Amino acid sequence: MKTLPFLVAVLLSLVSNGQNDSITKLPEPSRVKGKNIMESFANRASVREFDTQELDLQEIADLLWAANGINRPAEGKRTAPTAMNTQDIDVYLVNSKGAFLYDAKAHALVLINSGDYRSAVAGSQQNFAKAPIFLVIVSDVARFQRGDESQKMTWAAMDAAIVSQNINLFCAGVGLKTRPRVWMETEKLKEILKLRETQRPMMNNPVSR
Ligand SMILES: Cc1cc2nc3c(=O)[nH]c(=O)nc-3n(C[C@H](O)[C@H](O)[C@H](O)COP(=O)(O)O)c2cc1C
């Protein structure tokens, strides 16, 4: 029976951290860090060489919030606009430990699959696979209430590109490295990220210091 108090203590610590094994609550995003917007534009560039050092949780929290976080909680609106406010985009984080969904409402990472799937995101450009994280930008075209298939794919591409540019400018502003990319093993990633038929990986950004 000695194990009972131990188990209770573990459970309490998980509850008080607001976490369990598969959900990582992220720290509040900084609203003040980074260079000013014109300096960020001046620095924006797609790099080819990535560092291997892990990013810390605050850097990841800031990056995800800048990419597609909720910046107007009263309306549930995002840092990235979407056609007709469809909010068709979900951002997934892939690192050496696993693949995670960024739950913008909870500002938390939800584990989807354990394992190192970075090479599936790097695809034909394996030199990028050593980047500590990739953000994979996924559109769910089923969320569009209007338009034919071709229009939906166009809007999905536009919405994804805006999220990617948020990442590009955030990285330029805080001195991180990134590159917007379309190459990736799309079919493999659909399985790894456990996507529905209507969800499509559109772009990805490796990010490092
Ligand atoms: C929509 C889009 C898709 C891209 N896909 C890739 C890619 O799959 N692989 C890659 O190495 N670079 C990719 N790039 C990066 C471009 O090659 C890069 O932006 C271009 O060479 C201009 O360089 P700059 O971003 O430094 O101005 C992509 C850029 C955009 C905008």
The ligand as an ORCA input file, in Angstrom:
! r2SCAN-3c Opt
* xyz 0 1
  C       5.874     28.397    -51.594
  C       7.352     28.149    -51.388
  C       7.819     26.862    -51.418
  C       9.177     26.583    -51.209
  N       9.599     25.291    -51.163
  C      10.902     25.020    -50.938
  C      11.344     23.675    -50.810
  O      10.563     22.726    -50.875
  N      12.653     23.461    -50.599
  C      13.550     24.495    -50.482
  O      14.746     24.234    -50.291
  N      13.153     25.771    -50.552
  C      11.863     26.063    -50.778
  N      11.437     27.375    -50.826
  C      12.394     28.457    -50.546
  C      12.769     29.223    -51.813
  O      13.680     28.475    -52.594
  C      13.373     30.558    -51.385
  O      12.375     31.321    -50.747
  C      13.913     31.300    -52.584
  O      15.098     30.693    -53.049
  C      14.208     32.772    -52.292
  O      15.133     32.861    -51.221
  P      14.805     33.773    -49.955
  O      13.622     33.162    -49.267
  O      16.037     33.708    -49.095
  O      14.494     35.144    -50.439
  C      10.091     27.658    -51.019
  C       9.588     28.979    -50.998
  C       8.254     29.209    -51.169
  C       7.745     30.641    -51.117
*
